[in-house]
Amino acid sequence: MRKIKKALALSLALAMGLSLTACGSKEEATTAATTEATTEAASEATTEAASEDTSEAGGSEATGFDVSGINDKAIYVYSWNDELGNRIDTYFRTKYPEYSDLVKYVNLNVSGTESEYPAKIQNAVDDGTEYPSVFASDESVMLSYADKDFTAPVSEAGITADMYANAYQYTVDFATVDGNLMACTWQATPGVLLYNKAMAEEVLGTSDPEKVQEMVSDWDGFFAVAEKIKAAGKYMVSGPDELKYPLLANKDSAWVVDGKLVVSDSAKTMLELSKKIYDGGYSQNSSQWSTEWTANMSNGTTFCFFGTTWFMGDTVFVTEDVKYQACPGPCGYYWGGSYLFYGKDCPNPSLAGLLIYTLTCDTDVMYDMAANGDEGCPNNQAAVEKAIADGVGANDKLDGQNLLTTFNEGAKTIDMSKSTKYDSQINTSLSTVSTSYNTGEYGSVDEAIAALKADVAATLTDVTVE
């Protein structure tokens, strides 16, 4: 157990006494009273530290974040549910209890990907009474916040490139706009194929992840297995839209290039393979997030699901008595993630910076997230590598399988360079069109693509559709 109070005393004293440069700090402690208090604190902390094991020390010296610019003004942190609030309680308030009362969490209790959430954030900005100093964004809509006039680069809160150096590169690239890192995340979200262990033994003769991966390493193999599962009276997937995240994560062009809609071959492949699932009877035609979809995770009828790190939490992957295993699947992909933005008119920049730093940069904290089962793959390679070495990461829903090595390797290969702020809306349109194509409303892929273009033209007026 780290000696938090002693470490904080020492680090705070050193931060003030040595006048470390604050990144983005708006104030400096310069009074004689502060100098005297700093000298006394440094003396006490140094004496105490001399007789204790300081290798476990936390606080600003150990983390590399200068807290000397923190003032006594409260900051408000916004998100759409209680997940971020729970992380603040567990990791920030515990490590920095002296700042706990200054951090006010606001759970808006709405969908993070629907229009109500950004509208409420904008209302809070406009009102200014409880200004959003930090707010969360879902990955699917993250880029839509990056150019808002109320957001600022996280460097203005004191987050430097060195602090975020352990992050997986795709999360850095994705959140960097015009050369500025606009948001940070605590999670990497590489995807895997989750399959019913008992069904694999029965139908394929093995549930060993390496052997199953050999069978489903590409889409041809995936459908060959689907035939075997169907012959056994089971279903390969719960619904045709199960394939959309791995397929769209590997699109061969951005949806919008130079202001124009681009319908790439990968979009057509999604339509074709989803239709193949539907026509081939390889699924029960349930939609993702429906009660039927969830039920199929635990009723023994469905062979596999595509999922990611957060997917395996208690609220999503409801497996009950069915044990699953995981392998990379036909292609590498990512799915989701939550990013933290900094509000440019924050009244206490250093405190906002410390909060963002603690949850997204602090290696010790992010290791604890993995060790506590709060994060399947923290966005910190040093923390992940330590967790792997320590054997951390076994998952009960995967019958004890540890995916940290798989996640670590997958996260290093993710490419989000083709992402745009339009992705969420266009992906949703494509899913709707795909469902209609499956049921026969459109007679061909070309008709389905024409319907997609018409929908984009009607809803995204700043995108040219040809």
C-alpha positions, 0 to 999 in steps of 0.5 A: 500500500502506497504511503499516500499522505507522506508522499503527497506531503513530500511532493507538494513541498518539493513542487512549491519549494523548488518552484517547478514550472507548471504546464498551463498553471494560471497561478503561482504560490509566491507569498512569504507565508507559503514559502515558510509553510513550504520550508516547514513541510519539506523539512518534515516530509524529508525527515519522515521519508528518510526513515520510510520506504519511499519507493512506494511514494505517490503524489506530484513528484512521483507522477510528474504533475506539478500541483502548485498552481491548484487554487481553491475554486471548484471544478465541475466534471460532466459525463452521461452516466456514473462510470467516470464518477466511480473512477474519480471516487476510486482513484482520484479522491483516494489518492488526493483527498485534499482536493476531493471537495473541489471536484464536483461530479455531474451525471447527466444520466443520458445517452452519451451518443445522442443529441441530448448530451452535447446540448446539456454540455452546451447549456452548462457552458452557456450558463457558466454557473457549473462550468464543464471544466472536464467532460467525457466523450464517447469515441464515436462522437469525440471528434465533434467536440474537438473543434468546439469553441469551449474546448482547449488542448489538454496542454492548457491544463498542464498535460504534456506529451511526455506525460501521455507517452505511455498511451497507445499511439492510436489514441494519441493520433485520434485525439490530435487535431491540427497538431494539438492533443485535445483529449485523453483516455484511460482505456484502449479498446481493441476487439476480439471474437468471443466464442462459446467454449462448450459449443466449440468443443462439441462442434469444432472439437477444440476450444483452444484459442489458438486452434479456433483462431486458425479456423476463423482467421479470415472471413472465409474461415469464419463462414466455414465455421458458421456452416458447421455451427448451423449444421449442429442446430445452433447460430454463428452470431446473434444478428447480422449487424454483429459484423459491423464494428470489425468491418467498419473499423477496417474501412479503406477510406474515410467516409468524408474526404475533402468535404465529399462522401466516399463509399468505400469497398469496405462499406459494400463488404459490410452490406454483403456479409451481413446479407450473407449472415441473414440469407444463410440462416447463420443468426437469429436476426436479433439487433445489437443491444436488444433483449434478445441479443443479450439473452443469446449470450447466456442461453447456449444458442449462439456461438460467438459475439464480437466484443472489446475490453469494456464489453466484458463488464457485468452490464453488457456481456451477460453470460451467466453459466455459459463460459466463453473464450476469446481469440483475435478473430477474422480481423483486428478492430477497435470499438468505443472508448471514453475521452476526457476533454478540458474546458478552456474557461476552467477556473482551476486549470491545474486541478483539472489537469491533475484529474485528467492526468491521474485517470489517463496518465498515472501508471500506478493508477492505471495498473490498479485499474487492471488489477482491480478489474476496472479496465480490461486494457488501460491506455498505458503500455507500461501499466499493461506490461507490468500487469502482464508480468504480474499475471493480472487480468484473468476474466471469470467470464472467459473461464480464467483466460487472460487477454491482456497480451492479446489486447496489448498486441491488438492495441498497437496495430489499431489505425484510426487515421480514417476517422471523421466527425461524421462517422457515428451518423453515417455508420448508423445510416449504413446499419439502417440501410443494411437491415433494410437490404437484408429484408428485401427492401433493396434489391441489390447492394447498389440500391442500398448504397443509393439509399445511404447516399440519399440519407446522408445528403438529407441529414449532413448538409455540409457533406457533398454527395455525388 
